[in-house]
């Protein structure tokens, strides 16, 4: 029933009941959730961001003894950089929504007059934004370690939000669809491990069946886009295509996460 009809009925009945507040719009509600989640992340997730960054730099140091340069070095640096996003946006967000569902925290969000998409998009955006310092540090450190050019690292401004959206949507969906909190944690860890093995290792060294699995991983296209920019003459058309695919996967994964949120909230 439209809320505008409530005051008229209240006046006719003479009971003095106040009308219900209108439902919050998507963008203001999403911004409120984003600010709240980002504030929470700054307090609780800084040590984990340090771990994610240190882990990625450690992997590059280990691979430095195996990879000398060329396309393999570009793949290692790009994969390690996007791995920071996978650790936070996929792994931690899966754990967060799994914990939220297990503890009954979804009931709190369900009572608020906000669209379900605002909760998912706000949380996903906050976790993806939280990875920016770690990805920049990892990309710069890897470029210096392998002697790659630093001039095109501005592409991180597109890679991080697009890969972050795809991985955050996947992480949120895993956390909301998992029947138990422990399973959500396990799925988040497995997803991050897949991003590590399939993203950091050079594609030409992977067996063909595993290469097919790599093509299905959302972060792969962010890795490919970043790796292409380390080339002496980047193919910007291919970079744009990889980013477009990454963005399309992000839209689909966030839509699935929103559906999973609605499904979990009504149970």
C-alpha positions, 0 to 999 in steps of 0.5 A, a space after each residue: 500500500 502506498 505510504 501516502 495513503 496512511 496519513 489520510 486514513 489516520 486523520 479519518 480514524 483520528 488515532 494520530 498514527 504517524 506515517 511510515 518513513 519512505 524506503 531509502 533510495 539505492 544510492 544514499 543507502 549504498 553510500 551509508 553502508 559503504 561508509 560504515 563498512 569502510 570505517 569498520 574495515 579501517 579498524 579491524 582489517 588493517 593487520 589483515 591488509 598488511 598480511 595480504 601485502 606481505 604475502 604477495 611481496 613474499 611470493 614475488 621474492 620467491 618467484 624471482 629466483 625462478 623467473 628472470 623476466 619477460 612475459 613470466 615476470 609480468 604475469 607474476 607481478 600482475 597476479 601478485 598484485 591482484 592477489 591482494 584484492 582476492 585476499 580481502 574482497 573474496 576471502 574476507 568478504 566471504 567470511 564476513 557474510 558467512 559470520 553475519 548470516 550465522 550470527 543473525 546479523 542479516 536480521 538487522 539489515 532486513 529490518 532497515 528500509 534499505 534495498 538489498 542491493 545497497 547492502 551488498 554493493 556497499 559492503 563489496 565497495 568498501 572491501 574493494 576500496 580497502 585493497 588500494 594501498 596494498 595493491 599499489 605497494 605490491 605493484 611498485 615493489 614487484 616492478 622494481 624487483 623484476 625491472 618492469 616499467 612504472 609508467 603505466 601503473 595508473 591502470 590500477 585505477 581501473 583494475 582494482 575497482 573492476 577486479 574488486 567488484 568481481 571478486 567481492 561479488 563472488 565472495 559475498 555470494 559464497 558467504 551468503 549461500 554457504 549453509 554454515 559459517 565454517 563452510 563459508 570460510 573454507 570456500 573463501 580460502 579456496 577461492 583465494 588459493 585459486 587466485 594464487 595458483 591460477 593468477 600468479 603462475 604464468 599461463 603458458 606453464 599451466 596444463 590446458 585443462 587448468 588453463 580453462 579453469 583459469 579463464 573462468 576465474 574473475 580475477 584472471 582478466 584483471 591480471 591479464 589487463 595489468 600484465 599487458 601494461 608492463 609490455 614495451 608497447 601495450 596493446 590497449 585494445 586488448 587491455 580494454 577488452 580484458 577490463 570490459 570482461 572483468 566489469 561484466 563478470 563483476 555485474 553478474 557476480 554482484 547480481 548473484 550476491 544480491 539474489 543470495 542476500 534476499 534468499 538468506 534474509 527471508 530465511 
